[in-house]
Amino acid sequence: MDFFKRRLATGLAVLIPAGITLFALRFLYNALTELLLPFLRPLVSHLPQWMQIGITLGLLVLLLLAVGQIATHVVGRRLIGVMEKAVVRIPLVRAVYQASKKVVESFSMPRAQLRTVVMVEFPGPGMRALGFLTNTVTGPDGGQWCAVFVPTTPNPTTGFLQMVPAGKVEQLDWEIEDAVSTIMSLGVLTPKVLEGRRLGADTAGAG
């Protein structure tokens, strides 16, 4: 049952942003079709239906590329920031927009950066927090220090960066999905086994 619940939660966590993305793409496709087809129809009316759809999809891809290109520039980021501020002032739209954005951002961090699930002493003595080992560096004393990202609950897109001596980092035999499910479910979907081994200078390795 625990295995079933964890995998079900992980599946939902993956499908929700995928569903939101498909919904957004469908909305853009329909909007673009209604906007451009009156102008394109005289040019493509003699073409088969599948080719008309292909041309519309090609224009959608170009539109997404253009938005992505604009978003990478300072002026574009400022423009998007102004648009987001306007959106979040609308009560109902704000709730939907922020929720969908957080869900998508939860899975936007490259998996290569979340290499290992660990526990560190945080936020105080005697307490432990789940985190992800993202890098290891050599300290001034020649020992290994670990860069650990400790995410917040239930939104793992924000958190704290902790620099911890390797000997005080406990590595868990968990999959990344297990940790994400635990964090997003407020601990409800925590695996039953919470055992770890401390990372020493010889096992932490270099980043």
MODELLER restraints for C-alpha pairs under 7 A, 6 or more apart:
rsr = mdl.restraints
at = mdl.atoms
rsr.add(forms.Gaussian(group=physical.xy_distance, feature=features.Distance(at['CA:6:A'], at['CA:181:A']), mean=6.85, stdev=0.5))
rsr.add(forms.Gaussian(group=physical.xy_distance, feature=features.Distance(at['CA:6:A'], at['CA:189:A']), mean=5.88, stdev=0.5))
rsr.add(forms.Gaussian(group=physical.xy_distance, feature=features.Distance(at['CA:9:A'], at['CA:181:A']), mean=6.50, stdev=0.5))
rsr.add(forms.Gaussian(group=physical.xy_distance, feature=features.Distance(at['CA:10:A'], at['CA:177:A']), mean=6.49, stdev=0.5))
rsr.add(forms.Gaussian(group=physical.xy_distance, feature=features.Distance(at['CA:10:A'], at['CA:181:A']), mean=6.13, stdev=0.5))
rsr.add(forms.Gaussian(group=physical.xy_distance, feature=features.Distance(at['CA:17:A'], at['CA:103:A']), mean=6.10, stdev=0.5))
rsr.add(forms.Gaussian(group=physical.xy_distance, feature=features.Distance(at['CA:17:A'], at['CA:104:A']), mean=5.18, stdev=0.5))
rsr.add(forms.Gaussian(group=physical.xy_distance, feature=features.Distance(at['CA:29:A'], at['CA:60:A']), mean=6.62, stdev=0.5))
rsr.add(forms.Gaussian(group=physical.xy_distance, feature=features.Distance(at['CA:33:A'], at['CA:56:A']), mean=6.66, stdev=0.5))
rsr.add(forms.Gaussian(group=physical.xy_distance, feature=features.Distance(at['CA:44:A'], at['CA:52:A']), mean=6.42, stdev=0.5))
rsr.add(forms.Gaussian(group=physical.xy_distance, feature=features.Distance(at['CA:70:A'], at['CA:76:A']), mean=4.81, stdev=0.5))
rsr.add(forms.Gaussian(group=physical.xy_distance, feature=features.Distance(at['CA:71:A'], at['CA:77:A']), mean=5.09, stdev=0.5))
rsr.add(forms.Gaussian(group=physical.xy_distance, feature=features.Distance(at['CA:87:A'], at['CA:93:A']), mean=6.71, stdev=0.5))
rsr.add(forms.Gaussian(group=physical.xy_distance, feature=features.Distance(at['CA:87:A'], at['CA:94:A']), mean=6.10, stdev=0.5))
rsr.add(forms.Gaussian(group=physical.xy_distance, feature=features.Distance(at['CA:88:A'], at['CA:94:A']), mean=4.24, stdev=0.5))
rsr.add(forms.Gaussian(group=physical.xy_distance, feature=features.Distance(at['CA:105:A'], at['CA:157:A']), mean=6.37, stdev=0.5))
rsr.add(forms.Gaussian(group=physical.xy_distance, feature=features.Distance(at['CA:106:A'], at['CA:156:A']), mean=5.98, stdev=0.5))
rsr.add(forms.Gaussian(group=physical.xy_distance, feature=features.Distance(at['CA:106:A'], at['CA:157:A']), mean=5.16, stdev=0.5))
rsr.add(forms.Gaussian(group=physical.xy_distance, feature=features.Distance(at['CA:113:A'], at['CA:134:A']), mean=5.19, stdev=0.5))
rsr.add(forms.Gaussian(group=physical.xy_distance, feature=features.Distance(at['CA:114:A'], at['CA:132:A']), mean=5.45, stdev=0.5))
rsr.add(forms.Gaussian(group=physical.xy_distance, feature=features.Distance(at['CA:114:A'], at['CA:133:A']), mean=6.28, stdev=0.5))
rsr.add(forms.Gaussian(group=physical.xy_distance, feature=features.Distance(at['CA:114:A'], at['CA:134:A']), mean=5.70, stdev=0.5))
rsr.add(forms.Gaussian(group=physical.xy_distance, feature=features.Distance(at['CA:115:A'], at['CA:132:A']), mean=6.73, stdev=0.5))
rsr.add(forms.Gaussian(group=physical.xy_distance, feature=features.Distance(at['CA:115:A'], at['CA:133:A']), mean=5.95, stdev=0.5))
rsr.add(forms.Gaussian(group=physical.xy_distance, feature=features.Distance(at['CA:115:A'], at['CA:134:A']), mean=6.19, stdev=0.5))
rsr.add(forms.Gaussian(group=physical.xy_distance, feature=features.Distance(at['CA:116:A'], at['CA:132:A']), mean=5.51, stdev=0.5))
rsr.add(forms.Gaussian(group=physical.xy_distance, feature=features.Distance(at['CA:116:A'], at['CA:133:A']), mean=5.16, stdev=0.5))
rsr.add(forms.Gaussian(group=physical.xy_distance, feature=features.Distance(at['CA:117:A'], at['CA:131:A']), mean=5.96, stdev=0.5))
rsr.add(forms.Gaussian(group=physical.xy_distance, feature=features.Distance(at['CA:117:A'], at['CA:132:A']), mean=4.82, stdev=0.5))
rsr.add(forms.Gaussian(group=physical.xy_distance, feature=features.Distance(at['CA:117:A'], at['CA:133:A']), mean=6.45, stdev=0.5))
rsr.add(forms.Gaussian(group=physical.xy_distance, feature=features.Distance(at['CA:117:A'], at['CA:171:A']), mean=6.13, stdev=0.5))
rsr.add(forms.Gaussian(group=physical.xy_distance, feature=features.Distance(at['CA:117:A'], at['CA:172:A']), mean=5.61, stdev=0.5))
rsr.add(forms.Gaussian(group=physical.xy_distance, feature=features.Distance(at['CA:117:A'], at['CA:174:A']), mean=6.26, stdev=0.5))
rsr.add(forms.Gaussian(group=physical.xy_distance, feature=features.Distance(at['CA:117:A'], at['CA:176:A']), mean=6.49, stdev=0.5))
rsr.add(forms.Gaussian(group=physical.xy_distance, feature=features.Distance(at['CA:117:A'], at['CA:179:A']), mean=6.92, stdev=0.5))
rsr.add(forms.Gaussian(group=physical.xy_distance, feature=features.Distance(at['CA:118:A'], at['CA:130:A']), mean=5.95, stdev=0.5))
rsr.add(forms.Gaussian(group=physical.xy_distance, feature=features.Distance(at['CA:118:A'], at['CA:131:A']), mean=5.22, stdev=0.5))
rsr.add(forms.Gaussian(group=physical.xy_distance, feature=features.Distance(at['CA:118:A'], at['CA:132:A']), mean=5.72, stdev=0.5))
rsr.add(forms.Gaussian(group=physical.xy_distance, feature=features.Distance(at['CA:118:A'], at['CA:133:A']), mean=6.50, stdev=0.5))
rsr.add(forms.Gaussian(group=physical.xy_distance, feature=features.Distance(at['CA:118:A'], at['CA:169:A']), mean=6.59, stdev=0.5))
rsr.add(forms.Gaussian(group=physical.xy_distance, feature=features.Distance(at['CA:118:A'], at['CA:170:A']), mean=5.36, stdev=0.5))
rsr.add(forms.Gaussian(group=physical.xy_distance, feature=features.Distance(at['CA:118:A'], at['CA:171:A']), mean=4.31, stdev=0.5))
rsr.add(forms.Gaussian(group=physical.xy_distance, feature=features.Distance(at['CA:118:A'], at['CA:172:A']), mean=5.34, stdev=0.5))
rsr.add(forms.Gaussian(group=physical.xy_distance, feature=features.Distance(at['CA:119:A'], at['CA:128:A']), mean=6.04, stdev=0.5))
rsr.add(forms.Gaussian(group=physical.xy_distance, feature=features.Distance(at['CA:119:A'], at['CA:129:A']), mean=5.43, stdev=0.5))
rsr.add(forms.Gaussian(group=physical.xy_distance, feature=features.Distance(at['CA:119:A'], at['CA:130:A']), mean=4.75, stdev=0.5))
rsr.add(forms.Gaussian(group=physical.xy_distance, feature=features.Distance(at['CA:119:A'], at['CA:131:A']), mean=5.79, stdev=0.5))
rsr.add(forms.Gaussian(group=physical.xy_distance, feature=features.Distance(at['CA:119:A'], at['CA:169:A']), mean=6.10, stdev=0.5))
rsr.add(forms.Gaussian(group=physical.xy_distance, feature=features.Distance(at['CA:119:A'], at['CA:170:A']), mean=5.07, stdev=0.5))
rsr.add(forms.Gaussian(group=physical.xy_distance, feature=features.Distance(at['CA:119:A'], at['CA:171:A']), mean=6.45, stdev=0.5))
rsr.add(forms.Gaussian(group=physical.xy_distance, feature=features.Distance(at['CA:120:A'], at['CA:128:A']), mean=5.43, stdev=0.5))
rsr.add(forms.Gaussian(group=physical.xy_distance, feature=features.Distance(at['CA:120:A'], at['CA:129:A']), mean=5.56, stdev=0.5))
rsr.add(forms.Gaussian(group=physical.xy_distance, feature=features.Distance(at['CA:120:A'], at['CA:130:A']), mean=6.82, stdev=0.5))
rsr.add(forms.Gaussian(group=physical.xy_distance, feature=features.Distance(at['CA:120:A'], at['CA:168:A']), mean=6.81, stdev=0.5))
rsr.add(forms.Gaussian(group=physical.xy_distance, feature=features.Distance(at['CA:120:A'], at['CA:169:A']), mean=5.38, stdev=0.5))
rsr.add(forms.Gaussian(group=physical.xy_distance, feature=features.Distance(at['CA:120:A'], at['CA:170:A']), mean=6.51, stdev=0.5))
rsr.add(forms.Gaussian(group=physical.xy_distance, feature=features.Distance(at['CA:121:A'], at['CA:127:A']), mean=5.61, stdev=0.5))
rsr.add(forms.Gaussian(group=physical.xy_distance, feature=features.Distance(at['CA:121:A'], at['CA:128:A']), mean=4.60, stdev=0.5))
rsr.add(forms.Gaussian(group=physical.xy_distance, feature=features.Distance(at['CA:121:A'], at['CA:129:A']), mean=6.37, stdev=0.5))
rsr.add(forms.Gaussian(group=physical.xy_distance, feature=features.Distance(at['CA:122:A'], at['CA:128:A']), mean=5.26, stdev=0.5))
rsr.add(forms.Gaussian(group=physical.xy_distance, feature=features.Distance(at['CA:122:A'], at['CA:129:A']), mean=5.44, stdev=0.5))
rsr.add(forms.Gaussian(group=physical.xy_distance, feature=features.Distance(at['CA:129:A'], at['CA:150:A']), mean=6.94, stdev=0.5))
rsr.add(forms.Gaussian(group=physical.xy_distance, feature=features.Distance(at['CA:130:A'], at['CA:150:A']), mean=6.17, stdev=0.5))
rsr.add(forms.Gaussian(group=physical.xy_distance, feature=features.Distance(at['CA:131:A'], at['CA:148:A']), mean=5.97, stdev=0.5))
rsr.add(forms.Gaussian(group=physical.xy_distance, feature=features.Distance(at['CA:131:A'], at['CA:149:A']), mean=5.31, stdev=0.5))
rsr.add(forms.Gaussian(group=physical.xy_distance, feature=features.Distance(at['CA:131:A'], at['CA:150:A']), mean=4.25, stdev=0.5))
rsr.add(forms.Gaussian(group=physical.xy_distance, feature=features.Distance(at['CA:131:A'], at['CA:151:A']), mean=6.48, stdev=0.5))
rsr.add(forms.Gaussian(group=physical.xy_distance, feature=features.Distance(at['CA:132:A'], at['CA:148:A']), mean=5.41, stdev=0.5))
rsr.add(forms.Gaussian(group=physical.xy_distance, feature=features.Distance(at['CA:132:A'], at['CA:149:A']), mean=5.17, stdev=0.5))
rsr.add(forms.Gaussian(group=physical.xy_distance, feature=features.Distance(at['CA:132:A'], at['CA:150:A']), mean=6.58, stdev=0.5))
rsr.add(forms.Gaussian(group=physical.xy_distance, feature=features.Distance(at['CA:133:A'], at['CA:146:A']), mean=6.82, stdev=0.5))
rsr.add(forms.Gaussian(group=physical.xy_distance, feature=features.Distance(at['CA:133:A'], at['CA:147:A']), mean=6.06, stdev=0.5))
rsr.add(forms.Gaussian(group=physical.xy_distance, feature=features.Distance(at['CA:133:A'], at['CA:148:A']), mean=4.63, stdev=0.5))
rsr.add(forms.Gaussian(group=physical.xy_distance, feature=features.Distance(at['CA:133:A'], at['CA:149:A']), mean=6.56, stdev=0.5))
rsr.add(forms.Gaussian(group=physical.xy_distance, feature=features.Distance(at['CA:134:A'], at['CA:147:A']), mean=5.66, stdev=0.5))
rsr.add(forms.Gaussian(group=physical.xy_distance, feature=features.Distance(at['CA:134:A'], at['CA:148:A']), mean=5.83, stdev=0.5))
rsr.add(forms.Gaussian(group=physical.xy_distance, feature=features.Distance(at['CA:134:A'], at['CA:149:A']), mean=6.84, stdev=0.5))
rsr.add(forms.Gaussian(group=physical.xy_distance, feature=features.Distance(at['CA:135:A'], at['CA:146:A']), mean=5.94, stdev=0.5))
rsr.add(forms.Gaussian(group=physical.xy_distance, feature=features.Distance(at['CA:135:A'], at['CA:147:A']), mean=5.06, stdev=0.5))
rsr.add(forms.Gaussian(group=physical.xy_distance, feature=features.Distance(at['CA:135:A'], at['CA:207:A']), mean=4.86, stdev=0.5))
rsr.add(forms.Gaussian(group=physical.xy_distance, feature=features.Distance(at['CA:136:A'], at['CA:144:A']), mean=6.58, stdev=0.5))
rsr.add(forms.Gaussian(group=physical.xy_distance, feature=features.Distance(at['CA:136:A'], at['CA:145:A']), mean=5.59, stdev=0.5))
rsr.add(forms.Gaussian(group=physical.xy_distance, feature=features.Distance(at['CA:136:A'], at['CA:146:A']), mean=4.41, stdev=0.5))
rsr.add(forms.Gaussian(group=physical.xy_distance, feature=features.Distance(at['CA:136:A'], at['CA:147:A']), mean=5.86, stdev=0.5))
rsr.add(forms.Gaussian(group=physical.xy_distance, feature=features.Distance(at['CA:136:A'], at['CA:204:A']), mean=6.95, stdev=0.5))
rsr.add(forms.Gaussian(group=physical.xy_distance, feature=features.Distance(at['CA:136:A'], at['CA:205:A']), mean=6.88, stdev=0.5))
rsr.add(forms.Gaussian(group=physical.xy_distance, feature=features.Distance(at['CA:136:A'], at['CA:206:A']), mean=5.40, stdev=0.5))
rsr.add(forms.Gaussian(group=physical.xy_distance, feature=features.Distance(at['CA:136:A'], at['CA:207:A']), mean=4.59, stdev=0.5))
rsr.add(forms.Gaussian(group=physical.xy_distance, feature=features.Distance(at['CA:137:A'], at['CA:144:A']), mean=5.75, stdev=0.5))
rsr.add(forms.Gaussian(group=physical.xy_distance, feature=features.Distance(at['CA:137:A'], at['CA:145:A']), mean=5.30, stdev=0.5))
rsr.add(forms.Gaussian(group=physical.xy_distance, feature=features.Distance(at['CA:137:A'], at['CA:146:A']), mean=6.41, stdev=0.5))
rsr.add(forms.Gaussian(group=physical.xy_distance, feature=features.Distance(at['CA:137:A'], at['CA:206:A']), mean=6.33, stdev=0.5))
rsr.add(forms.Gaussian(group=physical.xy_distance, feature=features.Distance(at['CA:137:A'], at['CA:207:A']), mean=6.34, stdev=0.5))
rsr.add(forms.Gaussian(group=physical.xy_distance, feature=features.Distance(at['CA:138:A'], at['CA:144:A']), mean=4.74, stdev=0.5))
rsr.add(forms.Gaussian(group=physical.xy_distance, feature=features.Distance(at['CA:138:A'], at['CA:145:A']), mean=6.02, stdev=0.5))
rsr.add(forms.Gaussian(group=physical.xy_distance, feature=features.Distance(at['CA:139:A'], at['CA:145:A']), mean=6.14, stdev=0.5))
rsr.add(forms.Gaussian(group=physical.xy_distance, feature=features.Distance(at['CA:143:A'], at['CA:201:A']), mean=6.49, stdev=0.5))
rsr.add(forms.Gaussian(group=physical.xy_distance, feature=features.Distance(at['CA:144:A'], at['CA:165:A']), mean=6.28, stdev=0.5))
rsr.add(forms.Gaussian(group=physical.xy_distance, feature=features.Distance(at['CA:144:A'], at['CA:166:A']), mean=5.57, stdev=0.5))
rsr.add(forms.Gaussian(group=physical.xy_distance, feature=features.Distance(at['CA:144:A'], at['CA:201:A']), mean=5.36, stdev=0.5))
rsr.add(forms.Gaussian(group=physical.xy_distance, feature=features.Distance(at['CA:145:A'], at['CA:163:A']), mean=6.36, stdev=0.5))
rsr.add(forms.Gaussian(group=physical.xy_distance, feature=features.Distance(at['CA:145:A'], at['CA:164:A']), mean=5.49, stdev=0.5))
rsr.add(forms.Gaussian(group=physical.xy_distance, feature=features.Distance(at['CA:145:A'], at['CA:165:A']), mean=4.37, stdev=0.5))
rsr.add(forms.Gaussian(group=physical.xy_distance, feature=features.Distance(at['CA:145:A'], at['CA:166:A']), mean=5.08, stdev=0.5))
rsr.add(forms.Gaussian(group=physical.xy_distance, feature=features.Distance(at['CA:146:A'], at['CA:163:A']), mean=5.59, stdev=0.5))
rsr.add(forms.Gaussian(group=physical.xy_distance, feature=features.Distance(at['CA:146:A'], at['CA:164:A']), mean=5.18, stdev=0.5))
rsr.add(forms.Gaussian(group=physical.xy_distance, feature=features.Distance(at['CA:146:A'], at['CA:165:A']), mean=6.03, stdev=0.5))
rsr.add(forms.Gaussian(group=physical.xy_distance, feature=features.Distance(at['CA:146:A'], at['CA:166:A']), mean=5.58, stdev=0.5))
rsr.add(forms.Gaussian(group=physical.xy_distance, feature=features.Distance(at['CA:147:A'], at['CA:161:A']), mean=6.76, stdev=0.5))
rsr.add(forms.Gaussian(group=physical.xy_distance, feature=features.Distance(at['CA:147:A'], at['CA:162:A']), mean=5.86, stdev=0.5))
rsr.add(forms.Gaussian(group=physical.xy_distance, feature=features.Distance(at['CA:147:A'], at['CA:163:A']), mean=4.83, stdev=0.5))
rsr.add(forms.Gaussian(group=physical.xy_distance, feature=features.Distance(at['CA:147:A'], at['CA:164:A']), mean=6.60, stdev=0.5))
rsr.add(forms.Gaussian(group=physical.xy_distance, feature=features.Distance(at['CA:148:A'], at['CA:161:A']), mean=5.76, stdev=0.5))
rsr.add(forms.Gaussian(group=physical.xy_distance, feature=features.Distance(at['CA:148:A'], at['CA:162:A']), mean=5.13, stdev=0.5))
rsr.add(forms.Gaussian(group=physical.xy_distance, feature=features.Distance(at['CA:148:A'], at['CA:163:A']), mean=6.35, stdev=0.5))
rsr.add(forms.Gaussian(group=physical.xy_distance, feature=features.Distance(at['CA:149:A'], at['CA:159:A']), mean=6.76, stdev=0.5))
rsr.add(forms.Gaussian(group=physical.xy_distance, feature=features.Distance(at['CA:149:A'], at['CA:160:A']), mean=5.77, stdev=0.5))
rsr.add(forms.Gaussian(group=physical.xy_distance, feature=features.Distance(at['CA:149:A'], at['CA:161:A']), mean=4.69, stdev=0.5))
rsr.add(forms.Gaussian(group=physical.xy_distance, feature=features.Distance(at['CA:149:A'], at['CA:162:A']), mean=6.32, stdev=0.5))
rsr.add(forms.Gaussian(group=physical.xy_distance, feature=features.Distance(at['CA:150:A'], at['CA:159:A']), mean=5.37, stdev=0.5))
rsr.add(forms.Gaussian(group=physical.xy_distance, feature=features.Distance(at['CA:150:A'], at['CA:160:A']), mean=5.08, stdev=0.5))
rsr.add(forms.Gaussian(group=physical.xy_distance, feature=features.Distance(at['CA:150:A'], at['CA:161:A']), mean=6.27, stdev=0.5))
rsr.add(forms.Gaussian(group=physical.xy_distance, feature=features.Distance(at['CA:151:A'], at['CA:157:A']), mean=6.77, stdev=0.5))
rsr.add(forms.Gaussian(group=physical.xy_distance, feature=features.Distance(at['CA:151:A'], at['CA:158:A']), mean=5.74, stdev=0.5))
rsr.add(forms.Gaussian(group=physical.xy_distance, feature=features.Distance(at['CA:151:A'], at['CA:159:A']), mean=4.02, stdev=0.5))
rsr.add(forms.Gaussian(group=physical.xy_distance, feature=features.Distance(at['CA:151:A'], at['CA:160:A']), mean=6.40, stdev=0.5))
rsr.add(forms.Gaussian(group=physical.xy_distance, feature=features.Distance(at['CA:152:A'], at['CA:158:A']), mean=5.88, stdev=0.5))
rsr.add(forms.Gaussian(group=physical.xy_distance, feature=features.Distance(at['CA:152:A'], at['CA:159:A']), mean=4.96, stdev=0.5))
rsr.add(forms.Gaussian(group=physical.xy_distance, feature=features.Distance(at['CA:153:A'], at['CA:183:A']), mean=5.42, stdev=0.5))
rsr.add(forms.Gaussian(group=physical.xy_distance, feature=features.Distance(at['CA:153:A'], at['CA:184:A']), mean=6.04, stdev=0.5))
rsr.add(forms.Gaussian(group=physical.xy_distance, feature=features.Distance(at['CA:153:A'], at['CA:186:A']), mean=6.31, stdev=0.5))
rsr.add(forms.Gaussian(group=physical.xy_distance, feature=features.Distance(at['CA:154:A'], at['CA:183:A']), mean=5.73, stdev=0.5))
rsr.add(forms.Gaussian(group=physical.xy_distance, feature=features.Distance(at['CA:154:A'], at['CA:184:A']), mean=4.31, stdev=0.5))
rsr.add(forms.Gaussian(group=physical.xy_distance, feature=features.Distance(at['CA:154:A'], at['CA:185:A']), mean=6.65, stdev=0.5))
rsr.add(forms.Gaussian(group=physical.xy_distance, feature=features.Distance(at['CA:154:A'], at['CA:186:A']), mean=6.09, stdev=0.5))
rsr.add(forms.Gaussian(group=physical.xy_distance, feature=features.Distance(at['CA:155:A'], at['CA:184:A']), mean=6.45, stdev=0.5))
rsr.add(forms.Gaussian(group=physical.xy_distance, feature=features.Distance(at['CA:156:A'], at['CA:183:A']), mean=6.95, stdev=0.5))
rsr.add(forms.Gaussian(group=physical.xy_distance, feature=features.Distance(at['CA:166:A'], at['CA:199:A']), mean=5.29, stdev=0.5))
rsr.add(forms.Gaussian(group=physical.xy_distance, feature=features.Distance(at['CA:166:A'], at['CA:200:A']), mean=5.46, stdev=0.5))
rsr.add(forms.Gaussian(group=physical.xy_distance, feature=features.Distance(at['CA:166:A'], at['CA:201:A']), mean=6.08, stdev=0.5))
rsr.add(forms.Gaussian(group=physical.xy_distance, feature=features.Distance(at['CA:166:A'], at['CA:204:A']), mean=6.40, stdev=0.5))
rsr.add(forms.Gaussian(group=physical.xy_distance, feature=features.Distance(at['CA:167:A'], at['CA:198:A']), mean=5.84, stdev=0.5))
rsr.add(forms.Gaussian(group=physical.xy_distance, feature=features.Distance(at['CA:167:A'], at['CA:199:A']), mean=5.20, stdev=0.5))
rsr.add(forms.Gaussian(group=physical.xy_distance, feature=features.Distance(at['CA:167:A'], at['CA:200:A']), mean=4.74, stdev=0.5))
rsr.add(forms.Gaussian(group=physical.xy_distance, feature=features.Distance(at['CA:167:A'], at['CA:201:A']), mean=6.93, stdev=0.5))
rsr.add(forms.Gaussian(group=physical.xy_distance, feature=features.Distance(at['CA:168:A'], at['CA:198:A']), mean=6.39, stdev=0.5))
rsr.add(forms.Gaussian(group=physical.xy_distance, feature=features.Distance(at['CA:169:A'], at['CA:198:A']), mean=5.49, stdev=0.5))
rsr.add(forms.Gaussian(group=physical.xy_distance, feature=features.Distance(at['CA:169:A'], at['CA:199:A']), mean=5.64, stdev=0.5))
rsr.add(forms.Gaussian(group=physical.xy_distance, feature=features.Distance(at['CA:170:A'], at['CA:196:A']), mean=5.22, stdev=0.5))
rsr.add(forms.Gaussian(group=physical.xy_distance, feature=features.Distance(at['CA:170:A'], at['CA:197:A']), mean=5.07, stdev=0.5))
rsr.add(forms.Gaussian(group=physical.xy_distance, feature=features.Distance(at['CA:170:A'], at['CA:198:A']), mean=4.28, stdev=0.5))
rsr.add(forms.Gaussian(group=physical.xy_distance, feature=features.Distance(at['CA:170:A'], at['CA:199:A']), mean=6.11, stdev=0.5))
rsr.add(forms.Gaussian(group=physical.xy_distance, feature=features.Distance(at['CA:171:A'], at['CA:196:A']), mean=4.99, stdev=0.5))
rsr.add(forms.Gaussian(group=physical.xy_distance, feature=features.Distance(at['CA:171:A'], at['CA:197:A']), mean=5.31, stdev=0.5))
rsr.add(forms.Gaussian(group=physical.xy_distance, feature=features.Distance(at['CA:171:A'], at['CA:198:A']), mean=6.15, stdev=0.5))
rsr.add(forms.Gaussian(group=physical.xy_distance, feature=features.Distance(at['CA:171:A'], at['CA:199:A']), mean=6.71, stdev=0.5))
rsr.add(forms.Gaussian(group=physical.xy_distance, feature=features.Distance(at['CA:172:A'], at['CA:195:A']), mean=6.16, stdev=0.5))
rsr.add(forms.Gaussian(group=physical.xy_distance, feature=features.Distance(at['CA:172:A'], at['CA:196:A']), mean=4.51, stdev=0.5))
rsr.add(forms.Gaussian(group=physical.xy_distance, feature=features.Distance(at['CA:172:A'], at['CA:197:A']), mean=6.95, stdev=0.5))
rsr.add(forms.Gaussian(group=physical.xy_distance, feature=features.Distance(at['CA:173:A'], at['CA:196:A']), mean=6.85, stdev=0.5))
rsr.add(forms.Gaussian(group=physical.xy_distance, feature=features.Distance(at['CA:181:A'], at['CA:189:A']), mean=6.19, stdev=0.5))
rsr.add(forms.Gaussian(group=physical.xy_distance, feature=features.Distance(at['CA:182:A'], at['CA:188:A']), mean=6.53, stdev=0.5))
rsr.add(forms.Gaussian(group=physical.xy_distance, feature=features.Distance(at['CA:182:A'], at['CA:189:A']), mean=5.10, stdev=0.5))
rsr.add(forms.Gaussian(group=physical.xy_distance, feature=features.Distance(at['CA:182:A'], at['CA:190:A']), mean=4.89, stdev=0.5))
